[in-house]
């Protein structure tokens, strides 16, 4: 599943530093991430998962394969991007292609790092990008609305679409994002072809100074308070520290560095795990001597669909799935032991896969 989370932000907020921290983590085999360059600004990033490590300890396989998501470093935005200012068209076009947004916001003071927007204000910074995305969405909605108005006079379906478009237009004109507007699954079809920017889920990164990396500061608190109504998560971190950790090739050096700063793990762990959840993704595992592997699926997928991520033939010829819960596997220590105590279940085509399931598929093509 090539789902993408795009990193966005104003100039000089630490956006590129964050992306570089992710990319540099490829250098260390002992690191929690593997980074594989696809394009100059796109990378495949391993999703940290302690469950995978625990399964590997129990099974002792020949190799361990984590699941991944794509992280995209999107060109910086300036005020007026929706009118083509700066790299506006490229920026907005790239956001349209990703599935979720990681919005980096400057929450530190440093007179040596230039800033065009005056005093540090995370809320106004957030609103600049929100406004540009809203302007672009409003343009898209208005274009379709003008076409739909004519058809709505004779077509009941077009009339229903018109009502949805009018709601979206009014919402955007109030300076609000479409993701905050309650739209039923049925009504979503009216705007699905517009690929609206403000409908995408957002994860905020408050890039703080070193002294505030554990506690946050007044700026990060402003951001947290300011996005409460969105139900969005805010991750507080120091992007420079994360980049330094990622540059270290030896796991021992990384641990010593983190100990010095009182860190249990890189904040990148939380960021990548949160981005994964933001995309409505779940993980199931296959566990054998040859390989212990994590597989990405969408939340709510049924067993045959989950099997298809291994190979399409698995879905076509699906017969049944052998399933062990993660907690049972860890408790009893192996597939054989789980089978002996009746903790291995046989599930059919309607089984909805749960996050953490250990699965083996039987199929016939």
DOKEDREN-190074 format. One line per 4 residues: number of its first residue (from 1); their letters; for each residue x, y, z of N, C-alpha, C. Coordinates in steps of 0.2 Angstrom, whole numbers. Layout:
! residues N
NUM> a> X Y Z X Y Z X Y Z ~ ...;
This chain:
! residues 365
1> xxxx> 4 -6 0 0 0 0 4 6 0 ~ 4 10 -5 9 16 -6 5 22 -4 ~ 3 22 3 0 28 6 5 33 8 ~ 4 39 7 9 44 8 7 49 14;
5> xxxx> 12 51 18 11 57 22 16 62 20 ~ 13 68 19 18 74 16 19 79 22 ~ 26 81 22 28 85 27 27 92 24 ~ 24 97 27 23 104 25 25 109 31;
9> xxxx> 26 115 29 27 120 33 30 126 30 ~ 29 132 33 32 138 31 40 138 30 ~ 43 142 27 51 142 27 54 143 34 ~ 59 139 35 63 140 41 59 137 48;
13> xxxx> 55 132 47 52 130 53 55 123 55 ~ 59 120 51 62 114 53 60 108 49 ~ 56 110 44 53 104 40 58 100 36 ~ 63 103 33 68 99 30 73 95 35;
17> xxxx> 74 98 40 78 95 46 74 89 48 ~ 68 89 48 64 83 50 64 78 45 ~ 64 80 39 64 75 33 71 72 33 ~ 76 76 34 83 73 34 84 69 40;
21> xxxx> 81 70 45 82 65 51 79 58 49 ~ 74 58 46 71 52 43 75 49 38 ~ 78 53 34 82 50 28 89 47 31 ~ 92 51 36 98 49 38 98 43 43;
25> xxxx> 92 41 45 92 35 49 93 29 45 ~ 94 29 39 95 23 34 103 21 36 ~ 107 25 38 114 24 39 115 18 44 ~ 111 18 49 113 13 54 108 7 54;
29> xxxx> 111 1 53 107 -5 53 104 -6 60 ~ 107 -4 65 103 -5 72 98 0 73 ~ 97 5 69 92 10 69 85 7 68 ~ 80 11 71 73 8 70 70 9 64;
33> xxxx> 74 13 59 71 14 53 75 12 47 ~ 72 11 41 76 10 35 73 15 30 ~ 77 19 27 75 24 22 77 22 15 ~ 73 22 10 75 20 4 73 26 -1;
37> xxxx> 77 29 -4 75 35 -9 72 32 -15 ~ 66 35 -16 63 34 -22 64 40 -27 ~ 62 46 -25 64 52 -28 68 56 -24 ~ 70 62 -26 74 66 -21 70 68 -15;
41> xxxx> 64 68 -15 60 71 -10 55 66 -7 ~ 56 59 -9 51 54 -6 55 48 -3 ~ 53 46 2 56 40 5 52 35 8 ~ 54 29 8 50 24 12 53 23 19;
45> xxxx> 49 23 24 51 24 31 48 18 35 ~ 52 14 38 50 8 42 46 11 48 ~ 40 7 49 36 9 55 39 5 61 ~ 41 9 66 43 6 72 38 2 76;
49> xxxx> 39 -4 78 34 -9 81 37 -14 85 ~ 36 -13 92 39 -17 97 37 -24 96 ~ 30 -25 93 28 -32 93 32 -36 88 ~ 34 -33 82 38 -36 77 45 -39 81;
53> xxxx> 48 -34 85 54 -36 88 53 -42 93 ~ 47 -42 96 45 -47 101 44 -54 97 ~ 41 -54 92 40 -60 88 46 -63 85 ~ 51 -58 83 57 -60 81 61 -64 86;
57> xxxx> 60 -61 92 64 -65 98 61 -72 99 ~ 55 -73 98 52 -79 100 53 -84 94 ~ 53 -82 88 53 -86 82 60 -87 80 ~ 65 -82 81 72 -82 78 72 -83 71;
61> xxxx> 69 -79 66 69 -80 59 75 -78 56 ~ 76 -80 49 81 -78 45 82 -71 44 ~ 76 -68 43 75 -61 42 69 -58 45 ~ 69 -51 47 64 -48 50 62 -42 45;
65> xxxx> 56 -41 43 54 -36 38 48 -32 41 ~ 50 -25 43 45 -21 45 40 -18 40 ~ 35 -16 41 30 -12 36 33 -5 36 ~ 30 -2 31 33 5 29 27 10 27;
69> xxxx> 29 16 27 25 21 24 29 26 20 ~ 26 29 15 30 34 12 29 41 15 ~ 35 44 16 35 51 18 38 56 13 ~ 34 61 11 36 66 6 38 73 9;
73> xxxx> 44 75 7 46 82 9 43 87 3 ~ 38 90 5 34 95 0 38 102 0 ~ 38 105 -6 41 111 -6 38 116 -2 ~ 42 121 1 39 126 6 34 131 3;
77> xxxx> 30 133 7 25 137 6 26 145 8 ~ 23 149 4 23 156 6 16 159 6 ~ 15 165 9 9 168 9 7 169 1 ~ 1 168 -1 -1 169 -8 0 163 -13;
81> xxxx> 2 157 -10 3 151 -14 -3 149 -18 ~ -9 150 -15 -15 149 -19 -16 153 -25 ~ -12 158 -26 -12 163 -32 -6 162 -36 ~ -2 156 -34 4 155 -38 11 158 -35;
85> xxxx> 10 161 -29 17 164 -27 22 159 -25 ~ 28 160 -25 33 156 -24 33 149 -27 ~ 33 144 -24 32 137 -27 25 135 -26 ~ 20 140 -25 13 138 -24 10 133 -27;
89> xxxx> 10 133 -34 7 128 -38 10 121 -37 ~ 17 121 -36 20 114 -35 18 112 -28 ~ 18 116 -23 17 114 -16 10 112 -16 ~ 5 115 -19 -2 113 -18 -3 107 -22;
93> xxxx> 0 106 -28 -1 100 -32 2 94 -28 ~ 8 95 -24 10 89 -21 6 87 -15 ~ 3 92 -11 -1 90 -6 -7 87 -8 ~ -10 88 -14 -16 85 -17 -14 77 -18;
97> xxxx> -8 75 -19 -6 68 -20 -5 64 -14 ~ -4 67 -8 -3 64 -2 -10 62 1 ~ -9 57 6 -15 55 9 -16 58 16 ~ -11 61 19 -11 64 26 -6 69 26;
101> xxxx> -6 74 30 -2 80 31 2 80 38 ~ 8 80 38 12 82 44 14 89 43 ~ 11 93 48 12 100 47 17 102 53 ~ 23 104 51 28 106 55 28 114 57;
105> xxxx> 27 116 63 26 123 65 32 125 70 ~ 35 131 68 40 133 72 38 135 79 ~ 41 132 84 39 134 91 45 136 95 ~ 50 139 92 56 141 95 58 148 93;
109> xxxx> 62 151 97 65 158 95 72 157 94 ~ 75 160 88 82 160 86 83 165 81 ~ 86 171 84 87 177 79 92 175 73 ~ 95 169 74 99 168 68 96 164 62;
113> xxxx> 90 162 64 86 159 58 80 163 56 ~ 81 165 50 76 170 47 69 169 47 ~ 65 174 48 58 173 48 54 179 45 ~ 50 177 40 47 183 37 40 185 40;
117> xxxx> 38 181 45 31 183 48 31 186 54 ~ 37 189 56 37 193 62 38 188 68 ~ 35 190 74 36 187 80 34 180 80 ~ 37 175 83 34 168 83 27 168 85;
121> xxxx> 23 165 81 16 164 83 13 157 79 ~ 13 152 83 12 145 79 5 145 76 ~ 0 149 80 -7 149 77 -7 153 70 ~ -4 159 70 -5 162 64 -1 159 58;
125> xxxx> 5 155 60 8 151 55 4 146 52 ~ 0 142 57 -4 137 55 -10 140 50 ~ -12 146 52 -18 149 48 -16 151 41 ~ -9 153 41 -7 155 34 -8 149 29;
129> xxxx> -5 143 31 -6 137 27 -13 135 26 ~ -17 135 32 -24 133 31 -28 138 26 ~ -26 144 27 -30 149 22 -28 148 15 ~ -22 146 13 -20 145 6 -23 138 4;
133> xxxx> -24 133 8 -27 127 6 -35 128 5 ~ -37 132 10 -44 134 9 -46 138 3 ~ -42 143 1 -43 146 -5 -43 142 -11 ~ -38 137 -11 -38 133 -17 -44 128 -17;
137> xxxx> -46 126 -11 -52 121 -11 -58 125 -13 ~ -59 131 -11 -64 135 -13 -65 136 -21 ~ -59 137 -24 -59 138 -31 -61 131 -34 ~ -59 126 -32 -61 119 -34 -69 118 -34;
141> xxxx> -71 120 -28 -78 119 -26 -83 124 -30 ~ -81 130 -31 -84 135 -35 -85 133 -42 ~ -80 130 -45 -80 128 -52 -85 122 -53 ~ -85 117 -49 -89 112 -49 -96 114 -48;
145> xxxx> -97 119 -43 -104 121 -41 -107 125 -47 ~ -103 128 -51 -106 132 -57 -109 127 -62 ~ -105 122 -63 -107 117 -68 -113 113 -65 ~ -113 111 -59 -119 107 -56 -125 111 -55;
149> xxxx> -125 117 -54 -131 122 -54 -136 121 -60 ~ -133 120 -66 -137 120 -72 -140 113 -72 ~ -136 107 -71 -139 101 -71 -144 99 -65 ~ -143 103 -60 -148 102 -54 -155 103 -56;
153> xxxx> -156 107 -61 -163 109 -63 -167 103 -65 ~ -164 98 -68 -167 92 -71 -165 86 -68 ~ -159 86 -65 -156 79 -62 -156 79 -55 ~ -160 74 -52 -161 74 -44 -154 73 -41;
157> xxxx> -150 69 -44 -143 67 -41 -139 73 -41 ~ -139 77 -47 -135 83 -47 -138 88 -41 ~ -144 88 -40 -147 93 -35 -144 91 -28 ~ -144 84 -27 -141 82 -20 -133 84 -20;
161> xxxx> -130 84 -25 -123 86 -26 -122 93 -24 ~ -127 97 -27 -127 104 -27 -127 106 -19 ~ -131 103 -16 -132 104 -9 -126 103 -5 ~ -122 98 -6 -116 96 -3 -111 102 -5;
165> xxxx> -110 103 -11 -106 108 -13 -107 115 -10 ~ -113 117 -9 -115 123 -6 -113 123 1 ~ -114 118 5 -112 117 12 -104 118 12 ~ -100 115 7 -93 115 7 -91 123 6;
169> xxxx> -94 126 1 -92 133 0 -93 137 6 ~ -99 137 9 -100 141 15 -95 139 21 ~ -94 133 21 -89 131 27 -82 134 25 ~ -80 134 19 -73 137 17 -73 144 18;
173> xxxx> -79 147 16 -79 155 16 -79 157 23 ~ -80 153 28 -80 154 35 -73 153 38 ~ -68 151 33 -61 150 36 -60 143 39 ~ -64 138 37 -64 132 41 -62 127 36;
177> xxxx> -59 121 38 -57 116 34 -62 110 33 ~ -62 107 27 -68 103 26 -68 97 30 ~ -62 95 33 -61 89 37 -65 90 44 ~ -67 96 45 -71 98 51 -79 98 50;
181> xxxx> -80 97 43 -87 97 41 -90 90 41 ~ -96 89 44 -98 82 44 -102 81 38 ~ -99 76 34 -101 74 28 -102 66 28 ~ -108 64 26 -110 57 26 -106 53 21;
185> xxxx> -105 47 21 -101 43 16 -105 44 9 ~ -112 44 9 -115 45 3 -114 51 0 ~ -114 57 4 -113 63 1 -105 65 -1 ~ -101 61 2 -94 61 0 -93 61 -8;
189> xxxx> -97 57 -11 -96 56 -18 -97 62 -22 ~ -100 67 -19 -101 74 -23 -94 78 -23 ~ -90 76 -19 -83 80 -19 -77 76 -20 ~ -78 69 -20 -73 64 -21 -68 66 -27;
193> xxxx> -71 68 -32 -67 70 -38 -63 76 -38 ~ -64 80 -32 -61 87 -32 -54 86 -28 ~ -53 80 -24 -47 79 -21 -45 85 -16 ~ -50 87 -12 -49 93 -8 -43 93 -4;
197> xxxx> -40 98 -3 -34 98 2 -35 99 9 ~ -41 102 11 -42 103 18 -46 97 21 ~ -47 92 17 -51 86 19 -46 81 22 ~ -40 82 21 -35 77 23 -33 78 30;
201> xxxx> -32 72 33 -31 72 41 -24 75 42 ~ -23 79 48 -17 82 49 -14 80 56 ~ -7 79 56 -3 78 62 1 84 63 ~ 1 88 68 5 94 69 12 92 73;
205> xxxx> 17 95 71 24 94 74 26 101 77 ~ 26 101 83 29 107 87 36 107 87 ~ 40 110 83 47 110 83 50 115 88 ~ 52 113 94 54 117 100 61 117 101;
209> xxxx> 63 122 105 70 122 106 72 116 111 ~ 79 115 111 82 110 115 79 109 122 ~ 79 115 126 77 115 133 70 113 134 ~ 66 113 128 59 112 129 57 105 126;
213> xxxx> 61 101 124 60 95 121 56 90 125 ~ 56 90 131 53 86 136 46 89 138 ~ 47 95 140 41 99 143 37 103 138 ~ 39 105 132 36 109 128 37 116 131;
217> xxxx> 34 121 127 35 128 130 28 132 128 ~ 28 139 129 22 143 128 20 142 121 ~ 25 142 116 23 141 109 19 135 107 ~ 22 129 110 19 123 108 12 122 112;
221> xxxx> 12 125 118 5 125 121 0 129 118 ~ 2 135 114 -2 139 110 -5 134 105 ~ -1 130 102 -3 126 96 -8 121 98 ~ -6 117 104 -10 112 107 -17 115 108;
225> xxxx> -17 121 111 -24 124 113 -28 126 107 ~ -24 128 102 -27 131 96 -30 125 91 ~ -28 119 92 -30 114 87 -35 109 91 ~ -37 110 97 -41 106 101 -47 104 97;
229> xxxx> -50 109 94 -57 108 91 -56 104 85 ~ -50 103 82 -49 98 76 -48 91 78 ~ -47 90 85 -46 83 87 -39 80 84 ~ -35 85 82 -28 83 79 -23 82 85;
233> xxxx> -18 77 83 -13 76 88 -7 81 87 ~ -4 83 92 2 87 92 8 83 95 ~ 13 83 91 19 80 94 25 85 95 ~ 27 85 101 32 90 103 39 87 102;
237> xxxx> 43 90 98 50 87 97 55 93 95 ~ 61 91 96 67 95 93 70 92 87 ~ 68 95 81 70 92 75 78 91 74 ~ 82 96 77 89 95 76 92 89 80;
241> xxxx> 89 88 86 91 83 90 90 76 87 ~ 84 76 84 82 70 80 86 68 74 ~ 88 74 71 93 73 65 100 71 68 ~ 102 73 73 109 71 76 108 63 78;
245> xxxx> 103 61 81 102 54 83 102 50 76 ~ 99 52 71 98 48 65 105 48 61 ~ 109 53 62 116 53 59 121 48 62 ~ 119 45 68 124 41 71 123 34 68;
249> xxxx> 128 30 66 128 24 63 128 18 68 ~ 131 19 74 131 14 79 125 15 84 ~ 121 9 85 116 9 90 118 11 97 ~ 124 9 99 127 11 106 128 19 106;
253> xxxx> 130 22 101 131 29 101 124 33 101 ~ 119 30 98 112 33 98 110 32 105 ~ 111 27 109 108 26 115 112 30 120 ~ 118 31 120 122 36 124 119 43 123;
257> xxxx> 118 45 117 116 51 115 109 53 118 ~ 105 48 118 98 48 120 98 48 128 ~ 102 44 131 103 44 138 105 51 141 ~ 110 54 137 112 61 139 106 66 139;
261> xxxx> 102 65 135 96 70 134 90 67 138 ~ 90 62 141 85 59 145 79 56 141 ~ 81 53 135 76 51 130 76 43 130 ~ 70 41 131 69 33 130 69 31 123;
265> xxxx> 67 35 119 67 33 111 67 39 107 ~ 69 39 101 68 45 97 61 47 96 ~ 60 54 96 53 56 95 51 54 88 ~ 55 52 83 53 50 77 49 44 77;
269> xxxx> 50 40 82 46 34 83 39 36 84 ~ 37 41 88 30 43 89 28 46 83 ~ 32 50 80 29 53 74 27 48 68 ~ 32 43 67 30 39 62 24 34 64;
273> xxxx> 24 32 70 18 28 72 12 32 72 ~ 12 38 73 6 43 73 4 44 66 ~ 9 45 61 7 46 54 4 40 52 ~ 6 34 54 3 27 51 -4 27 53;
277> xxxx> -5 29 60 -12 28 62 -16 34 59 ~ -13 39 57 -17 45 54 -20 43 47 ~ -16 38 44 -18 35 38 -23 30 38 ~ -26 28 44 -31 23 46 -28 16 44;
281> xxxx> -22 15 45 -18 9 44 -18 4 50 ~ -18 -2 49 -17 -7 54 -11 -12 51 ~ -9 -16 56 -4 -21 54 -6 -28 56 ~ -4 -33 52 -5 -40 54 2 -43 53;
285> xxxx> 4 -49 55 10 -52 55 10 -59 52 ~ 15 -61 49 16 -68 47 23 -69 51 ~ 23 -75 53 29 -77 58 31 -84 56 ~ 37 -85 53 39 -92 52 47 -91 53;
289> xxxx> 50 -97 52 58 -97 53 61 -93 47 ~ 58 -94 41 61 -90 36 60 -82 37 ~ 55 -80 39 54 -73 40 48 -71 45 ~ 49 -66 48 44 -63 52 43 -56 49;
293> xxxx> 37 -55 47 35 -49 43 29 -45 45 ~ 29 -39 45 23 -35 46 20 -33 40 ~ 14 -33 39 10 -31 33 5 -25 34 ~ 5 -21 30 0 -15 31 -7 -16 27;
297> xxxx> -12 -15 31 -19 -15 29 -23 -9 31 ~ -28 -8 28 -33 -3 30 -37 -6 36 ~ -39 -1 41 -43 -3 47 -50 -6 44 ~ -52 -12 46 -58 -14 44 -58 -19 38;
301> xxxx> -52 -21 36 -51 -25 30 -53 -32 32 ~ -56 -36 28 -58 -43 29 -52 -47 27 ~ -52 -53 29 -46 -58 28 -44 -59 21 ~ -48 -60 16 -46 -60 9 -42 -54 6;
305> xxxx> -45 -48 8 -42 -42 6 -35 -41 9 ~ -35 -43 16 -28 -43 19 -23 -48 16 ~ -26 -53 14 -21 -58 10 -18 -56 4 ~ -22 -51 1 -20 -48 -6 -14 -44 -5;
309> xxxx> -12 -42 0 -6 -38 1 1 -42 0 ~ 0 -49 2 5 -53 1 6 -55 -7 ~ 0 -57 -9 0 -59 -17 -8 -59 -19 ~ -9 -56 -25 -16 -56 -27 -19 -63 -27;
313> xxxx> -15 -68 -29 -18 -75 -29 -21 -77 -22 ~ -18 -74 -17 -20 -76 -10 -28 -74 -9 ~ -29 -68 -12 -36 -66 -12 -41 -70 -16 ~ -38 -71 -23 -42 -74 -28 -44 -81 -25;
317> xxxx> -39 -85 -23 -41 -92 -21 -41 -93 -13 ~ -43 -88 -10 -44 -88 -2 -48 -94 0 ~ -46 -98 4 -50 -103 7 -52 -101 15 ~ -46 -100 18 -47 -98 25 -41 -95 28;
321> xxxx> -41 -93 34 -35 -90 37 -35 -93 44 ~ -29 -95 46 -27 -97 53 -25 -91 57 ~ -28 -89 62 -26 -83 66 -25 -84 73 ~ -19 -81 75 -18 -81 82 -17 -74 85;
325> xxxx> -20 -72 90 -19 -65 93 -12 -64 95 ~ -10 -58 95 -3 -56 97 -2 -58 104 ~ -7 -56 108 -6 -58 116 -5 -65 117 ~ -9 -69 113 -9 -77 114 -2 -79 112;
329> xxxx> 0 -77 106 7 -79 103 12 -78 108 ~ 12 -72 111 18 -70 116 17 -74 122 ~ 11 -75 125 10 -79 131 12 -86 130 ~ 11 -90 124 12 -97 124 19 -98 120;
333> xxxx> 21 -93 116 28 -93 114 29 -96 107 ~ 24 -99 104 25 -102 97 18 -103 94 ~ 18 -104 87 12 -106 84 10 -113 86 ~ 15 -118 87 13 -125 89 10 -125 96;
337> xxxx> 12 -121 101 10 -121 107 3 -118 107 ~ 2 -113 103 -5 -110 103 -10 -114 100 ~ -8 -118 95 -12 -124 92 -14 -129 97 ~ -9 -131 101 -10 -136 106 -16 -134 112;
341> xxxx> -16 -127 113 -20 -125 118 -27 -122 116 ~ -28 -123 109 -34 -120 106 -34 -113 105 ~ -28 -110 104 -28 -102 103 -27 -101 96 ~ -27 -106 91 -26 -104 84 -34 -105 82;
345> xxxx> -36 -100 78 -43 -100 76 -43 -100 68 ~ -48 -103 66 -49 -104 59 -55 -99 57 ~ -53 -94 52 -58 -89 51 -59 -89 43 ~ -65 -87 41 -67 -87 34 -67 -80 31;
349> xxxx> -70 -79 25 -70 -73 21 -73 -67 24 ~ -77 -68 29 -80 -62 32 -76 -59 39 ~ -71 -63 40 -67 -61 46 -64 -54 45 ~ -65 -49 50 -62 -43 50 -55 -43 54;
353> xxxx> -50 -42 50 -43 -43 53 -42 -38 58 ~ -39 -40 64 -38 -35 69 -30 -33 69 ~ -29 -27 71 -22 -25 72 -18 -30 77 ~ -13 -32 74 -8 -37 78 -9 -44 77;
357> xxxx> -15 -46 73 -16 -53 72 -10 -56 68 ~ -8 -62 70 -3 -67 67 -7 -71 62 ~ -6 -71 56 -10 -75 51 -6 -79 46 ~ -10 -85 45 -7 -89 39 -13 -91 35;
361> xxxx> -12 -90 28 -18 -90 24 -17 -97 20 ~ -23 -100 19 -24 -106 15 -28 -104 8 ~ -25 -105 3 -28 -103 -4 -27 -109 -9 ~ -31 -108 -14 -31 -113 -20 -32 -109 -26;
365> x> -27 -109 -31 -29 -105 -37 -28 -110 -43;
